[in-house]
Amino acid sequence: MKILSPFFLLFFAICAHGQSIAQPTTNSIILGKAEVFHSAILGEDRTLNIYLPDGYNSNEKYPIIYLLDGSADEDFIHVTGIVQFNTIPWVNRIPKSIVIGIANTNRKLNFTSQSDNENDHKWVPTSGGSSQFISFIENELQPYVNKKFGGNKGNTIIGQSLGGLLATEILFTKPQLFNQYIIISPSLWWRDGYLLREKPLILDQAYTIPIQIYIGVGKEGSIDGSKNHIMEKDAELLAKKIKNGSSKNVKVFFNYLPDESHATITHQAVFNAFRFLYPKKDNKSK
């Protein structure tokens, strides 16, 4: 039996130590949690994807960001990332906020009003559920979220495409539900642009509830094949309609992003929206 020299003993000891510290460890990165919420109004279970900010305290109140198309495989993960980034201490752009991602079951039904337009039926065969869905948000979802997680410090809604159509419908019919609207590439072609012809309360001089609205759109053209409704033109018309209203309590920001398409617009628009809705704080001493 050979006796190993001290040099080789030291070499093997170092190798063994290196192997022991090289063993990987695994930890989970938790972005949020999913809850199943039963809606009596909709007659179905709905999944809520929920992000709670760092240092969340159940005894405190927080702004709530309601995200349409809020499934994990839709917009919840990347939008939550934008929210988290904008609340870290060295950025501190927006207040710490809770994100409620509303996962879809029947998106086209929930986000559209009843239409008699033949072209609409080609694109959305099953429609007309928006009024019921808005009632769900107002009478079930918001009270549940406020009670369980702490709301009442402001509500924001984010909607893109048909979700932007729904957000615009809420703005025109139930504006008090949210004090900030992030409307991205809204499908205003629905019912031949009926929302662009409406005269909502927010345009009246007597409307006193403060509302901030961001409208973002890319270079997108016509989504439904109609030459009468081009996405960027309709979005700009919506912004002008609101801007020309008489109420001094309603502010609108229009943002054209020509480098983005209908598929890529959401992420950049949400990021930009926070820049418009929360202007950079001037920390210079006076």
C-alpha positions, 0 to 999 in steps of 0.5 A: 500500500502506497503512502500519499505525500502531503502534497497530494493529500493537500491537493485532494483536500482542496478538490473535495472542498471545491466540490462541496461548495460548488453544489447548487442551491435552488430557491423560488422567485415569487412574483405573485399568487393566483386566487380563484374568485367566484362571480355570481354576476358572471356565473363562473369562477375567475382567476386573479393573479395578484402582485403585492409590493415589497414590504406589503403590510395588510394594515396599510392601504395601497393603490390598485392596478387592475390589469385586463388580459391579466393571465400569466401567459398574457400581460401579468408577468411583464406588466408586474415587472414594470410596476416592480421596477418603478417602485424600487427605492432608487427609481421611486417613480410610482407609489407601491401598488398592488396589481390585480391581473384578471385572467380571461375566460371569454375575452371577446364576450366580456370586452364587447357591447352588443353589436348589430354590425355584420362585420363585427360578428365576423370578427367577434361571433360571441359578443355583448357581455361588457355591461355584465363584466363592468358590473362584476368589476364594480360590485364584486371585484373592487369590494373584494380587493379593497376588503382583502388587500387594502384599496381606496388609495386610487384605482388604475385600469390597464386595457389593450385592444379589446381591453382598451375598448372596454376601458374606454366604455368604463371611462364613458359610462362608469368613470368613477370606478378608476381615477387613472385609465391606461388605454392602449390601442383601443379597438374603437372600430367596434360598432363602427366607432360608436364610442367616438360619437358618444357624449359622456359625462366626463366632457361636461364642465360640471364633472368634478372627479379628477381623472388622468387618462393615458392613450397610447398607440403604435403604427398599427393600421386597420385591425378589423380590415375596415378602411374607415377605422385606422387604429392610430387615427381612432386613438388620436380622435379619442384623445382629442375628443376628451381634450376638447371637453369642458371639465377641468378635472379630466386630463388626457395624454396621447402617445404615438409610438411608431416603432411599435405594432399591435403585438408589441405596443403594450409593454412600452406603452405601460412604461410610458404611461407611468412617466406621463401619469407620475411626472418626475419629482424635482428633489432639488432644494429650493 
